[in-house]
Amino acid sequence: MLDQLHKSKTLRVLFMLSFFISGLIINFVQFSLYITVRYFDRKLYRRLNYYLVYTMSSQIVAISEWWSGSRLRMFFADEDSLRSHGKHHVLYVMNHRYELDWLYAWMVLDKFEILGNAKSFAKKSLRWLPIIGWNWVLDEFIFLDRDWKKDQQNLPKALDQLMAYESPISLLLFSEGTRFTESKYEASLEFAKQRGLPQLKYHLLPRTKGFAFCIRHIKKHYPDTVIYDIQLRFSDNAKHLPTFTSIVKGKQLVGDFYLRKVPISQVPTDSEDDISNFLYDFYQKKDNLMDYHKENDKFPGILVDKPRRIVPLINWMSWFAVVMISLTYILFNVFTSGNLYLIITTTVIFAIALGSVYVMIGSTKIQKGSKYGNKVKSGDDNHKDVDSKNSTQNNNFVDNSSLRQRLNTSGDDSKN
């Protein structure tokens, strides 16, 4: 029965349409509070907005855990990492290796009941993304121009704004600055070779300038903040591609999530080189973790396997019921009215809504990521393109492409 439901394209479209319409409603309420309550009482606005953000984000978590049956296993490096999680402002040093790094981070945060205060750095163009992008704008995300002269002027104020939250925030930082692809990995390797930097096996070389700036500012003004080394890995034997499309199609994914607490006081900040070396070492440890997982099919540390929560499911189903009942009522009245103009207008609106849904889903795909990282510096200010056909690939490198090829040939996902 459930397998048949998973194959229903109509049901999947209705799920996404429900999310889109509920998202518009939530955005409208957020905007109304933004131009009224926030003007008089920013703290009250943030407390109210916390629940609005949660009611949107937890729908995606519910689709992942309850519709697709996807799971995560959390591995905490030690007792202190487990005990401290969710108690302080946190800087999550994430990776952009998979399309679902952000989603599995959301799943972790939901299990600790702090999803409503998940923040991130994002490229400025994403602020125009329907529903999600608008939500991020109203939730005070940090948007980057990818122009360091502009970003370094805006970052202090943006960081201060987030660190002023009364309840703990989780700030997701993707230090590579872009999503992982083979061509970007080859460019990263070439850059590392030219500069005598670590040649990573599983990750892009991190961008250190923005990280160094943020760490210095946070360490100086908000010393209670902690860093968490975050690592996600899906098994090489996974049956389905770790993509959001797989989630929407009801394919079960099982990801392992590693969390290691690093007090910000342990980050050397005497010079930018010290911070850069710290970050490079940080990523070498991430590489070692991937090797460990590949050999043992798990991360080291304390396994915490919390069950999925019922609250996201109730929230999701409530929105779905309200939206579907309302839509049915509206469409019945429109198509029985006999008003051709009204029928055409309604059809166009629904077509735009569905198109926006596919834009949102498409934005999660790795191939839709920015071109940032496809170039390698040959000097301080000059850049040159790296021809991926002529680049030498690390023999030990294992990425999603092998899994992608294997699944494409098996036809597992293409059938649906």
N, C-alpha and C positions, 0 to 999 in steps of 0.2 A: 504493500500500500504506500509506504513512505517513498520507495524507489520510484513508483509511478508519479507521485507528486513532484519529486525532484526533476522528473523529465518534462514536466508541464511548463512550456515557455510562457503560457498565459499567466500562470501563477507567479512566475518570476517577474514578469513585467508588472503585475499588480503590486508585488512587494516593493519594487523600485519606485513605482508611481506613488504608492502610499508614503514612502520615505520622502520623495520629492515634495509632495503636497504638505505633509506634516512639517517638513523643513521650512517651507515658505511661511507657514503659520508661526513657527518658532522664531524665524528671522524677523517677522513683523513685530512680534512681542518684544524681542530683544531690542530692535530699533526704537520702539516706543519707549522702553525703559531707558535706553541710551540717551535720548534727547530730553527726557524728563527727570527720572530719578537720579541718574548719574550726575546730572548738572548740580543737584543739591546734596547728594550723599553717595559718593563713589563706593564706600564700603557696603552700603545696602544694595546698590546695583550689583556688585560682585557676588553678594550672597544669593540674590535672586537669579542672576545669570548662571550661577553654578548649576542650578537645577535645570535651567533651559538647555545648557550645553549637555548636561547628562542625558536628558530625555532624547536628544538627537543622537549623540554618540553611542549610547547604549543600544540603540536600534541596530547599529552595525555589529556590535558585540553579540546581540541576540541572534542575528542572522548567521553569524559565524558559529556560535556554540550550539544553538538549538535547531537551526535549519540544516546546516551542513554537518553538524555533529563534530566540528573541529575542536581539538583539545590542545592544551599546552601543559608541559611539565616545567615547573620552576626549580632551578637549582641555585641556591644561595651559597656563596663562597664560604661563609662561616656564620656563627650565631649572631654576631654583631650586625652583619649585613641583613639578616632576616629581622632581627629585633628593631632595627632603626628604620626600616623601610616604611615610608609614609608618615614619618614623624617630623621631618624637616623639609625645607625647600631642597629640591633635588635637581641636579643636572645629569640627565641621562645621556651618556656618550654612546650614541646608537650607531648602527651601520645601515647603509642603503644597499645591502647585498640582495635582498629579496624585495618583491613588490609588497610584502605583508609585514615588514618590520614594524611599521607604525601601528598596524592592527593588533599584532600580538602584544605590543606595549600597552595598548588600550585594554586588552583582555587582562593583563597583569594588574593594571591600575584599577580595573573594575572589581577584581577579586579582593583588593585591599580597600575598596569603597572610596577611592580618591580620583575617579575618572573625570569628574566635573572640573577639576583643576589641571587637566593635562594641557600643556602649552607647547609651542614649538617655534623654531625658526623656519621660515618658508620664503621661497622666492616671491618677489612682489607681484608677479603676474597671476599667482594663485588667488589673490584677493578677489578677483573677478569670477572665480569659479562658482557656479550656482550653488546655493545652499551651504556647502561646506566652506567655501572661501568667504562668503558673507558672514558665516558663523565665526570664522577665525578673526575677521576684522573686529567684530563686536565683542570678541573674547580676548582682545588685546594681545594677539600673537605678534611676534617680531618679524616683520617683513623686510627682506634684504634686497637691495638694488643690484647686488653683485658688482658694485663699483665701490672699492674700498674707501675712496675719499668721501663718498656719501655715507656709507655704512658706519664708519667710525665716528661720524658726527651724530648719528641717530641712535647708536647702540646704548650709550650710557643712560639716556632718558628712558629707552624702552626697557632696559634691565631694571632700572630703579622702579619703574611702574609695576613690573611683575613681582619684584622682591618685596613690595609694599603690601602684598596680600597677607591677610591675617592667618588664613589657613594654608597648609603646605601646598606648594605647586610642584609639578613635575615638568621640567623644561627639557624637551627632547632636542638633542643636538646631533646632527649628522655631519661629522667633521670632514668627511670626504667631499662634501659640498655638492654631490651629484649621485645619481643612481648607478649601480654597477652594471657595466656591459663589458664584453670582451675587448672592444676597441679602446675603451677608457682604461681598462686594466693594462693593456699593452702600452698606452701612453704613460700611465703611471709608472710602469716598470722602466720605461726609457728615461723618464725624468729622474727616477731614483738612481739609475746607473750613472747618469751625467753628473749628479751631485754627490755620489758616494753615500746615498741614504739607504735604509733597509729596503730590500726587495721582498715585499710581502707576497705570500702565496694565495691568500684568499680575499684580500681586501685591497681597495685603492689606497694609495698613500694619502694620509690625512692632510688637509689644509691647516696650517698652524697659525696663521696671522689672526684670524677671527677668534680662534680658540684662546690664544694667548691674551688677546684684548679682554675677552669676557672673564677669563679666570682672574686676571689681575684686578679687574673692577669688582668682581664678586668677592674675592678673597679680602680685599681691602675694606669693603663696606658691609659685607654680609658673611662674616667668618663662620657662622653656624651652618652654612650651606654645605651639603655633601655631594660628592660625585658618585655615580654608579656606573661601573663598567658593564655594559649590556651586550649580550651576544645571543643571536637567534640562529638556530640551525635546524633544517629539516633533514630527515634521513635520506641517504642515497637510494634507499629502497622504497621511497614514497610512491604510492600508486597514482597520485595526481600532481599536476604542476602546482607549486605554491603561489597561486595568483588569486586575485580577488574574483576573477571570472569563475574559477573553480569553486570558490565559496558560494557565489550566487547560484551556481548550478547544483549546489547541495553536495559537493564532493568533500569528504572528510579529510582534513589535514591535521597532522600531529606535529607540533613544533616544540623544541626544547629551548628554554629561555634561561640564560645565565645572568646572575646579578651579583656584583662585587662592590661593596662600599669602599670608597676612598675619601677620607677626610680631605677637604680642600687645603688644609694646613700642610699636607704632605706634598703639595705641588710646588716645586721651586719656582719662584717668580723674580729672582734677582735680575735676570736678563731674558730676552726673548728666546735666545738659544737654549737656555735651561728649560723653558716651557716646551719648546719644540722637541727637544730630546726626550722629555717626559712623555709627550704625546706619541712620538715614534715608538718608544718602549711600550707604551700602552697598547699600541696596535700590534706589536710583535707578540705580546701576551695574548691578544685576541687570535692571532694566527695559531699560537700553540694550543689554545682552547679548541679551535676547529680540528686540529690534528688529533687531540685527545678524544673529541666526540666521534671522529671518523673511526678511530680504533675501538672505542668502547660503547658506541651508540648511546652516549649520555655525557653530560658535563660532570666535572668533579663538584663536590660540595654536598649540601643538604638538600635532598629532594623534598619539595613541597608541592603536593598534587591536590590543590583545592578544587572542590566540585564547582560546576557552573552554577551561577546564582539565578534564582527565579525572578528577581526584580527586573532585569533587562527583558525577559520574555513577557512579563505582564505589561510592561511599558510598550513594547513593540506591538503586541496583540491589541492593546487598547487603542493605539493610534491607528492600526490597520482597520479595526472594526469601525471606528468613527469615520475615517476617511472613506471606506468602501460604502458604508451606509449613506453618507452624504453624497458621494458620487452617483450612486444608483438613483437616488431621489432626483438629483439635478438632471442627470441624463434622461431619465424617464420623462420628466417634464419638458425638456428641450425637444426631444424627438417626437413627442406626441403633440407638440404645439402647432406643428405644421408651418412654422416660421422658417423659411429656407435660409434667410440671412443669419438667424440665430444658430441654426444647425451647422452651417459652414464655419461660423466664428468659433463655436464650441469645438468643432473638429480640428481647426487650426491650432487652438490653444492646447489641446491634448497632444497634438503632433509636436509642438514646441516643447511641451513638458517631457515627452518621451525622448526627444532629441537631447534635452538637457541631462536626462538620466544617463544616456549613453556617453555623453561628454564626461560626466563625473566618473563613471566606471573606467573610461578610457584613460583618464588622467592618472590612474593608479598603475598603468602598465609601464614597464621599464623602458620600452622603446619610445614612449611618449615623454621621457625625461629630457632635461635640457642638454644642450651640447657642451655645457660646462664640464671640463675635464677631458675633452677629446683632443686637447692640445697640450703640448709639453714645452716648457720653457727652455730655450737655448741660451738665454741670458737673463739679466734681471728684468728687462722690460719687453724683450722680444719673444714672440711665440712662433712655433712652426707646427704644422699638422703632421701627425704620425700616420703613415700609411699602414693600416692594419694588415694588409696582405704581405708586406715586407717585414713586419715586426716579428721578432722571435718570441714565442710564447714559452713561459716557464713550464717545463715538463711535469712538474709536480702540481701544477695548478688544476683545480677541479672547480667548475662553476655550474651554474644552472643549465648551461647549454647541453651538456651530456644528458641530463635528466629530460630536458625539453625534447631532444632528438629521440630519445628512447620512447617517451610517451607519445610523440607524434606518430612514430612508426607503429605503435601498438593500437592507435586509434581510440584510446580509452575516452578522451574528452570530446573528440570530434564527433562522436555518435550523437551527442546531445546538442 
